[in-house]
């Protein structure tokens, strides 16, 4: 079977046996895609050192005609996003974003807008560090892509205005955004309740600095 090529980010890794890995990717054209990297943890594997959380890469894989766990063939790493590993809070925010993706999206369904949004989210964290506004912006924009943009009705005027800014402003503008703790608290509670109402549970909120 001919190998297919794609690009994506590693969003989850799981050991398989003694030397292999199950690698979950977020790609623009396939959405969430699962592959088996046979022998990737072995000392002589060409894949050794090329697979880690949030690695951005071009890769090739061969489809499994009997299931959704495909065989990973080749990986060319483009960006390791190494600076993100220096901040535990950044990793927690990324884990939150991955949890929302896995909770809401179907596997092997094209998600180009989600893939682009995830790259923008990582870029913000790399430059600005972990900030609660990044999580709020991620949640709001991700939900909007899924056709579930929250309604600000019921929020205080300040919290509603904050929601609008987080939805529409450029990522580069968010770092300088000023908001009261009351507005931040109100929006955090609102989003927590929205996730539970829509999906039965919340992926969790992190206590990053505002």
C-alpha positions as a Markdown table, in Angstrom:
| # | Residue | x | y | z |
|---|---|---|---|---|
| 1 | Unk | 0.0 | 0.0 | 0.0 |
| 2 | Unk | 1.3 | 3.4 | -1.0 |
| 3 | Unk | 2.4 | 5.7 | 1.9 |
| 4 | Unk | 0.5 | 8.9 | 2.5 |
| 5 | Unk | 2.2 | 12.1 | 3.5 |
| 6 | Unk | 0.9 | 14.7 | 6.0 |
| 7 | Unk | 2.0 | 17.3 | 8.4 |
| 8 | Unk | 0.9 | 17.6 | 12.0 |
| 9 | Unk | 1.6 | 17.9 | 15.7 |
| 10 | Unk | 2.1 | 15.1 | 18.2 |
| 11 | Unk | -0.7 | 15.6 | 20.7 |
| 12 | Unk | -0.5 | 12.3 | 22.6 |
| 13 | Unk | 2.0 | 9.4 | 23.0 |
| 14 | Unk | 1.5 | 6.0 | 24.5 |
| 15 | Unk | 4.0 | 3.2 | 24.8 |
| 16 | Unk | 3.2 | 0.0 | 23.0 |
| 17 | Unk | 5.1 | -3.1 | 24.0 |
| 18 | Unk | 8.7 | -2.8 | 24.9 |
| 19 | Unk | 9.9 | -0.6 | 22.0 |
| 20 | Unk | 7.0 | 0.9 | 20.1 |
| 21 | Unk | 4.8 | 3.9 | 20.5 |
| 22 | Unk | 1.2 | 4.9 | 19.6 |
| 23 | Unk | 1.4 | 8.4 | 18.3 |
| 24 | Unk | -1.7 | 10.6 | 18.0 |
| 25 | Unk | -1.4 | 13.5 | 15.6 |
| 26 | Unk | -3.4 | 16.7 | 14.9 |
| 27 | Unk | -3.3 | 17.3 | 11.2 |
| 28 | Unk | -5.1 | 19.8 | 8.9 |
| 29 | Unk | -6.4 | 17.3 | 6.4 |
| 30 | Unk | -7.0 | 14.2 | 8.5 |
| 31 | Unk | -7.9 | 15.8 | 11.8 |
| 32 | Unk | -6.9 | 13.5 | 14.7 |
| 33 | Unk | -4.9 | 10.6 | 13.3 |
| 34 | Unk | -3.4 | 7.6 | 15.2 |
| 35 | Unk | -0.3 | 5.8 | 14.1 |
| 36 | Unk | 2.0 | 3.0 | 15.4 |
| 37 | Unk | 5.7 | 3.8 | 15.4 |
| 38 | Unk | 7.1 | 0.3 | 15.5 |
| 39 | Unk | 10.4 | 0.1 | 17.4 |
| 40 | Unk | 10.6 | 3.8 | 17.9 |
| 41 | Unk | 12.1 | 3.5 | 21.3 |
| 42 | Unk | 14.8 | 1.1 | 20.2 |
| 43 | Unk | 18.4 | 2.4 | 20.1 |
| 44 | Unk | 18.8 | 1.9 | 16.3 |
| 45 | Unk | 15.3 | 3.2 | 15.2 |
| 46 | Unk | 15.3 | 6.0 | 12.6 |
| 47 | Unk | 12.4 | 7.4 | 14.5 |
| 48 | Unk | 14.2 | 7.6 | 17.8 |
| 49 | Unk | 14.2 | 11.2 | 19.2 |
| 50 | Unk | 11.8 | 12.4 | 16.5 |
| 51 | Unk | 8.6 | 11.8 | 18.5 |
| 52 | Unk | 7.6 | 13.8 | 21.5 |
| 53 | Unk | 4.7 | 15.8 | 22.7 |
| 54 | Unk | 4.0 | 19.0 | 20.6 |
| 55 | Unk | 6.7 | 18.1 | 18.1 |
| 56 | Unk | 5.7 | 19.6 | 14.7 |
| 57 | Unk | 6.6 | 17.4 | 11.8 |
| 58 | Unk | 6.0 | 16.1 | 8.3 |
| 59 | Unk | 5.4 | 12.4 | 8.3 |
| 60 | Unk | 4.3 | 9.5 | 6.1 |
| 61 | Unk | 2.1 | 6.6 | 7.1 |
| 62 | Unk | 0.5 | 3.5 | 5.6 |
| 63 | Unk | -3.2 | 3.0 | 6.3 |
| 64 | Unk | -4.5 | 0.0 | 8.1 |
| 65 | Unk | -7.4 | -1.3 | 5.9 |
| 66 | Unk | -9.0 | -3.0 | 8.9 |
| 67 | Unk | -8.8 | -0.2 | 11.5 |
| 68 | Unk | -7.9 | 3.3 | 12.5 |
| 69 | Unk | -4.4 | 2.7 | 13.9 |
| 70 | Unk | -2.0 | 3.2 | 11.0 |
| 71 | Unk | 1.7 | 2.4 | 10.5 |
| 72 | Unk | 4.1 | 5.4 | 10.8 |
| 73 | Unk | 6.8 | 5.2 | 8.2 |
| 74 | Unk | 8.9 | 8.4 | 8.3 |
| 75 | Unk | 9.1 | 11.6 | 10.3 |
| 76 | Unk | 10.9 | 14.9 | 9.5 |
| 77 | Unk | 10.8 | 17.2 | 12.6 |
| 78 | Unk | 10.2 | 20.9 | 11.8 |
| 79 | Unk | 9.8 | 22.3 | 15.2 |
| 80 | Unk | 10.2 | 20.8 | 18.7 |
| 81 | Unk | 8.6 | 23.8 | 20.5 |
| 82 | Unk | 11.3 | 23.2 | 23.1 |
| 83 | Unk | 10.7 | 26.4 | 25.1 |
| 84 | Unk | 7.2 | 25.2 | 26.1 |
| 85 | Unk | 8.8 | 22.5 | 28.2 |
| 86 | Unk | 10.3 | 25.1 | 30.5 |
| 87 | Unk | 7.0 | 26.1 | 32.0 |
| 88 | Unk | 4.8 | 23.4 | 33.7 |
| 89 | Unk | 1.8 | 25.8 | 33.5 |
| 90 | Unk | 2.2 | 26.0 | 29.7 |
| 91 | Unk | 2.2 | 22.2 | 29.5 |
| 92 | Unk | -1.0 | 22.2 | 31.6 |
| 93 | Unk | -2.7 | 24.7 | 29.3 |
| 94 | Unk | -1.6 | 22.6 | 26.2 |
| 95 | Unk | -3.0 | 19.5 | 27.9 |
| 96 | Unk | -6.3 | 21.4 | 28.4 |
| 97 | Unk | -6.4 | 22.3 | 24.7 |
| 98 | Unk | -5.7 | 18.7 | 23.7 |
| 99 | Unk | -8.4 | 17.5 | 26.0 |
| 100 | Unk | -11.0 | 19.8 | 24.4 |
| 101 | Unk | -9.9 | 18.6 | 20.9 |
| 102 | Unk | -10.3 | 14.9 | 21.9 |
| 103 | Unk | -13.6 | 15.6 | 23.7 |
| 104 | Unk | -15.3 | 17.4 | 20.8 |
| 105 | Unk | -13.8 | 16.3 | 17.5 |
| 106 | Unk | -14.2 | 13.0 | 15.6 |
| 107 | Unk | -11.1 | 11.1 | 14.5 |
| 108 | Unk | -9.9 | 11.3 | 10.9 |
| 109 | Unk | -12.2 | 14.3 | 10.2 |
| 110 | Unk | -10.5 | 17.3 | 8.5 |
| 111 | Unk | -9.8 | 20.1 | 11.0 |
| 112 | Unk | -7.7 | 22.7 | 9.2 |
| 113 | Unk | -9.0 | 25.6 | 11.3 |
| 114 | Unk | -8.3 | 23.7 | 14.6 |
| 115 | Unk | -4.8 | 22.8 | 13.4 |
| 116 | Unk | -4.1 | 26.5 | 12.6 |
| 117 | Unk | -5.6 | 27.6 | 15.9 |
| 118 | Unk | -3.5 | 25.1 | 17.9 |
| 119 | Unk | -0.3 | 26.5 | 16.2 |
| 120 | Unk | -1.4 | 30.0 | 17.1 |
| 121 | Unk | -2.0 | 29.0 | 20.7 |
| 122 | Unk | 1.4 | 27.4 | 21.0 |
| 123 | Unk | 3.1 | 30.5 | 19.5 |
| 124 | Unk | 1.4 | 32.7 | 22.0 |
| 125 | Unk | 2.5 | 30.5 | 24.9 |
| 126 | Unk | 6.1 | 30.4 | 23.6 |
| 127 | Unk | 6.3 | 34.2 | 23.5 |
| 128 | Unk | 4.1 | 35.2 | 26.4 |
| 129 | Unk | 4.2 | 32.3 | 28.7 |
| 130 | Unk | 1.2 | 30.7 | 30.5 |
| 131 | Unk | -1.7 | 33.1 | 30.9 |
| 132 | Unk | -5.4 | 32.4 | 31.6 |
| 133 | Unk | -6.4 | 34.6 | 28.8 |
| 134 | Unk | -4.8 | 32.2 | 26.4 |
| 135 | Unk | -6.9 | 29.3 | 27.6 |
| 136 | Unk | -10.1 | 31.5 | 27.4 |
| 137 | Unk | -9.2 | 32.6 | 23.9 |
| 138 | Unk | -8.5 | 28.9 | 22.9 |
| 139 | Unk | -11.8 | 27.7 | 24.4 |
| 140 | Unk | -13.9 | 30.5 | 22.8 |
| 141 | Unk | -12.3 | 30.2 | 19.4 |
| 142 | Unk | -12.3 | 26.4 | 19.3 |
| 143 | Unk | -16.0 | 26.4 | 20.3 |
| 144 | Unk | -16.7 | 28.9 | 17.6 |
| 145 | Unk | -15.0 | 26.7 | 15.0 |
| 146 | Unk | -17.3 | 23.9 | 16.1 |
| 147 | Unk | -20.4 | 26.1 | 15.6 |
| 148 | Unk | -20.8 | 26.5 | 19.4 |
| 149 | Unk | -19.9 | 30.1 | 20.0 |
| 150 | Unk | -21.0 | 30.9 | 23.6 |
| 151 | Unk | -23.7 | 33.6 | 24.1 |
| 152 | Unk | -22.5 | 36.4 | 26.4 |
| 153 | Unk | -26.1 | 36.8 | 27.8 |
| 154 | Unk | -25.9 | 36.2 | 31.5 |
| 155 | Unk | -22.4 | 37.6 | 31.8 |
| 156 | Unk | -21.7 | 41.0 | 33.4 |
| 157 | Unk | -21.1 | 43.7 | 30.8 |
| 158 | Unk | -17.4 | 43.7 | 31.6 |
| 159 | Unk | -17.1 | 39.9 | 31.2 |
| 160 | Unk | -19.2 | 40.0 | 28.0 |
| 161 | Unk | -16.9 | 42.6 | 26.6 |
| 162 | Unk | -13.9 | 40.5 | 27.6 |
| 163 | Unk | -15.3 | 37.5 | 25.8 |
| 164 | Unk | -15.8 | 39.5 | 22.6 |
| 165 | Unk | -12.2 | 40.8 | 22.7 |
| 166 | Unk | -10.8 | 37.2 | 23.3 |
| 167 | Unk | -12.8 | 36.0 | 20.4 |
| 168 | Unk | -11.9 | 38.6 | 17.8 |
| 169 | Unk | -8.5 | 40.2 | 18.7 |
| 170 | Unk | -5.2 | 39.2 | 17.2 |
| 171 | Unk | -3.2 | 36.9 | 19.5 |
| 172 | Unk | -0.5 | 39.5 | 19.6 |
| 173 | Unk | -2.9 | 41.9 | 21.3 |
| 174 | Unk | -4.0 | 39.6 | 24.1 |
| 175 | Unk | -0.8 | 39.9 | 26.2 |
| 176 | Unk | -1.6 | 43.6 | 26.8 |
| 177 | Unk | -5.2 | 43.0 | 27.5 |
| 178 | Unk | -6.4 | 44.4 | 30.9 |
| 179 | Unk | -9.3 | 42.9 | 32.7 |
| 180 | Unk | -10.5 | 42.8 | 36.3 |
| 181 | Unk | -10.3 | 39.7 | 38.4 |
| 182 | Unk | -14.1 | 39.8 | 38.7 |
| 183 | Unk | -14.5 | 39.6 | 34.9 |
| 184 | Unk | -11.9 | 36.8 | 34.7 |
| 185 | Unk | -13.6 | 34.9 | 37.5 |
| 186 | Unk | -17.0 | 35.3 | 35.8 |
| 187 | Unk | -15.7 | 34.2 | 32.4 |
| 188 | Unk | -14.0 | 31.2 | 33.9 |
| 189 | Unk | -17.1 | 30.1 | 35.7 |
| 190 | Unk | -19.2 | 30.7 | 32.6 |
| 191 | Unk | -17.0 | 28.5 | 30.4 |
| 192 | Unk | -16.8 | 25.8 | 33.0 |
| 193 | Unk | -20.6 | 25.6 | 33.0 |
| 194 | Unk | -20.9 | 25.9 | 29.2 |
| 195 | Unk | -18.6 | 22.8 | 28.8 |
| 196 | Unk | -20.7 | 20.8 | 31.2 |
| 197 | Unk | -24.0 | 21.9 | 29.6 |
| 198 | Unk | -22.8 | 21.0 | 26.1 |
| 199 | Unk | -20.7 | 17.9 | 26.7 |
| 200 | Unk | -21.6 | 16.6 | 30.1 |
| 201 | Unk | -18.2 | 17.4 | 31.7 |
| 202 | Unk | -15.5 | 20.1 | 31.7 |
| 203 | Unk | -12.0 | 19.5 | 30.4 |
| 204 | Unk | -10.8 | 21.5 | 33.4 |
| 205 | Unk | -9.5 | 25.0 | 34.0 |
| 206 | Unk | -6.0 | 25.8 | 34.9 |
| 207 | Unk | -4.9 | 28.4 | 37.4 |
| 208 | Unk | -2.4 | 30.2 | 35.1 |
| 209 | Unk | -1.8 | 33.9 | 35.7 |
| 210 | Unk | -4.4 | 36.1 | 34.1 |
